Amino acid sequence: MDEIGVGLIGTGFMGKAHALAYRSVRAVMGDVPGARLVALAETPLDKAQAMAAQFGFDRATDQWRDLLGDPAIQVISITTPNGMHREMALAALAAGKHVWCEKPMALTLEDARAMEAAARASGLKTQLGYNYVANPAFAHACRLVADGAIGRVVHIRGWVDEDYQADPNLPWTWRATIKDAGLGALGDIGCHLFSLLTGLAGPIESVLGEIDTIHKTRPLADGSGHAAVENEDVASALLRFESGVSGVMTSSRSAWGRKSRLGFEVHGTAGMLIFDQERMNELQLFQNAGPKATQGFTTILTSPDHPPYGAFCPAPGHQLGFNDLKVIELAGFLRAIRDNSRPVVDFTAGLELEKAIHAVAVSAREGRRVRLDQI
């Protein structure tokens, strides 16, 4: 396979990120199939045509189903609002297309289960947009844990905070509804945190959660009044992993000053690891070794010694960015298609992340610890 045809649905923030990744992936990585940008779907048609010209797609349409029957397309990227993911993914799989879909996977667990079952039955490759697990710093953290650099893991803490809903005067949108957005902070950013925590500590056994909506209503854009906010602004949970490791997670979309504060601490019997996505090219390592007088946290700056950093830049300290992680994510997906291997976060792995965030919401509503295998 030398080239793979691409259809893109949606041209917002993540649609552009996908387009940039497709245009860059072979130039950066070298060992992956090239991507031919066949068709782009967006509404209205004039916007679709303008974005197709900007992104470099051959043609544009305002009917996303037009992509399904095009034999030149082998992969469909879904970067639309959450409520559209199930219908589009099921249709793409039924049409014989591999699917790269942004997170969260779906609005409900029922939708996620249907998508996972369809993907498994189709034999096609699927991938969800968990690009933070593609960070070379995170991959190195996982290697250090696996190699015993901090001893046996005993506890893990994670956080993901942003302030895009901190202002009480921001107008009400579809993101405030369960029908169109599903979960709030859990579905939008909390799922990213769970992708990191499970990558470090393995599958989650159970959660004890609490959620809250800070701004109960928001003003309508037309000034006619206020509407209710139906989903959570903040969430937290005590975690128990199948390995026996304990943990804590917290997530907020109303944390003033936080832009992408996605991070973790991994506590071990012989040291600790700390990571913060706002400083995404750094990893903090403490090891209980050597003279006490000289012990302290070491800052590990990502470099060509942390693959695939070197594919982007031969020099340490020059740093990768968000869109570079999308390139790494896509490269893994293209290799999985070419080699008939399993992508890192396919729909099966994604379903487990959906179970985790929905378990926190169920636990908060019902006031009890919830096992993931019972929801």
Stockholm file with secondary structure:
# STOCKHOLM 1.0

chainA/1-375         MDEIGVGLIGTGFMGKAHALAYRSVRAVMGDVPGARLVALAETPLDKAQAMAAQFGFDRATDQWRDLLGDPAIQVISITTPNGMHREMALAALAAGKHVWCEKPMALTLEDARAMEAAARASGLKTQLGYNYVANPAFAHACRLVADGAIGRVVHIRGWVDEDYQADPNLPWTWRATIKDAGLGALGDIGCHLFSLLTGLAGPIESVLGEIDTIHKTRPLADGSGHAAVENEDVASALLRFESGVSGVMTSSRSAWGRKSRLGFEVHGTAGMLIFDQERMNELQLFQNAGPKATQGFTTILTSPDHPPYGAFCPAPGHQLGFNDLKVIELAGFLRAIRDNSRPVVDFTAGLELEKAIHAVAVSAREGRRVRLDQI
#=GR chainA/1-375 SS CCEEEEEEECCSHHHHHHHHHHHHHHHHHSSSCEEEEEEEECSSHHHHHHHHHHHTCSEEESCGGGGTTCTTCCEEEECSCGGGHHHHHHHHHHTTCEEEECSSCCSSHHHHHHHHHHHHHHTCCEEECCGGGGCHHHHHHHHHHHTTTTCSEEEEEEEEECCTTCCTTSCCCGGGCHHHHCSSHIIIIIHHHHHHHHHHHCCEEEEEEEEECSSSEEECTTSSCEEECCSCSEEEEEEEETTSCEEEEEEESCCTTCSSEEEEEEEETTEEEEEEGGGTTEEEEEECCSCGGGCCCEEEECCTTSTTHHHHCSSTTSCCCHHHHHHHHHHHHHHHHHHTCCCTTCHHHHHHHHHHHHHHHHHHHHTSCEEGGGC
#=GC SS_cons         CCEEEEEEECCSHHHHHHHHHHHHHHHHHSSSCEEEEEEEECSSHHHHHHHHHHHTCSEEESCGGGGTTCTTCCEEEECSCGGGHHHHHHHHHHTTCEEEECSSCCSSHHHHHHHHHHHHHHTCCEEECCGGGGCHHHHHHHHHHHTTTTCSEEEEEEEEECCTTCCTTSCCCGGGCHHHHCSSHIIIIIHHHHHHHHHHHCCEEEEEEEEECSSSEEECTTSSCEEECCSCSEEEEEEEETTSCEEEEEEESCCTTCSSEEEEEEEETTEEEEEEGGGTTEEEEEECCSCGGGCCCEEEECCTTSTTHHHHCSSTTSCCCHHHHHHHHHHHHHHHHHHTCCCTTCHHHHHHHHHHHHHHHHHHHHTSCEEGGGC
//
